[in-house]
Amino acid sequence: MIRKEGKARWTYTCEPCEVRLTHPDQFRAIEACHRHERGFGHAQRIMSIAYQAIIDAFSEAVKPVLDVVESIASALAPPPNRPHDPTLLRDRRKWGGR
């Protein structure tokens, strides 16, 4: 937004980027506006604001799914390589018993 704040004082303010530029005449303020809006920093800031809602919704939808996947992964983990019979634990050839 370009506004006149006093005698020979025009300011351009970009709210999303928090940029404030002061110039002595309106033409230079308009040039500063166009220069800023064509820059990569302004475009990046506007795109990040636009996509932030989509990113938040996606992360909220994915969080419960990740919890379920982690619980399934722990249930499907292979059992430890130890026999159920305690007498086999004493066999030193495979399981390192006595």
C-alpha positions in Angstrom: 0.0 0.0 0.0 1.3 3.4 -0.9 0.3 6.4 1.2 1.4 10.0 1.7 2.5 10.6 5.3 3.7 14.2 5.0 5.2 16.8 2.8 7.5 15.0 0.3 7.1 11.7 2.1 5.5 8.7 0.4 5.7 5.3 2.0 5.2 1.9 0.6 4.2 -0.9 3.0 3.9 -4.6 2.3 2.1 -6.2 5.2 2.9 -9.9 4.6 6.7 -9.2 4.1 6.8 -6.5 6.8 8.6 -4.1 4.4 8.3 -0.3 4.7 10.0 2.0 2.2 9.9 5.8 2.3 10.5 8.0 -0.8 10.2 11.7 -1.5 7.7 11.4 -4.4 4.9 9.1 -5.4 6.6 7.9 -8.6 9.6 6.5 -6.7 7.3 4.9 -4.2 5.4 3.1 -7.0 8.8 2.0 -8.5 9.8 0.6 -5.1 6.5 -1.2 -4.9 7.0 -2.9 -8.3 10.6 -3.7 -7.5 9.7 -5.3 -4.3 6.7 -7.3 -5.7 8.8 -8.6 -8.6 11.4 -9.9 -6.2 11.8 -13.6 -5.1 11.4 -12.8 -1.4 8.0 -11.3 -1.8 6.8 -14.3 -4.0 8.2 -16.8 -1.6 6.5 -15.1 1.4 3.1 -15.0 -0.4 3.3 -18.6 -1.5 4.2 -19.8 2.0 1.2 -17.9 3.4 -1.1 -19.4 0.8 0.1 -23.0 1.2 0.4 -22.9 5.0 -3.3 -23.9 5.5 -2.8 -26.9 3.2 0.3 -28.0 4.9 -1.3 -27.8 8.4 -4.3 -29.8 7.2 -2.1 -32.4 5.7 0.0 -32.8 8.8 -3.1 -33.1 11.0 -4.4 -35.8 8.7 -1.1 -37.7 8.6 -0.4 -37.7 12.3 -3.0 -40.4 13.3 -2.0 -42.5 10.3 1.6 -42.5 11.4 0.6 -43.6 14.9 -1.3 -46.5 13.5 1.6 -47.5 11.2 4.0 -47.4 14.1 1.7 -49.7 16.2 1.3 -52.1 13.3 5.0 -52.2 12.7 5.7 -53.1 16.3 3.1 -55.9 16.1 4.6 -57.3 12.9 8.2 -57.2 14.2 9.8 -60.7 14.1 10.1 -62.5 17.4 13.4 -62.7 19.1 15.6 -65.6 18.1 15.3 -67.4 21.4 13.6 -70.8 21.9 10.6 -71.2 24.2 12.0 -74.3 25.8 14.4 -73.3 28.6 16.4 -76.5 28.2 17.4 -75.4 24.8 18.9 -72.2 26.3 21.5 -74.3 28.0 22.6 -75.6 24.6 25.9 -73.7 24.0 26.0 -74.6 20.3 23.4 -72.1 19.1 22.0 -69.9 21.9 25.0 -69.6 24.1 23.8 -71.4 27.1 26.1 -72.8 29.8 
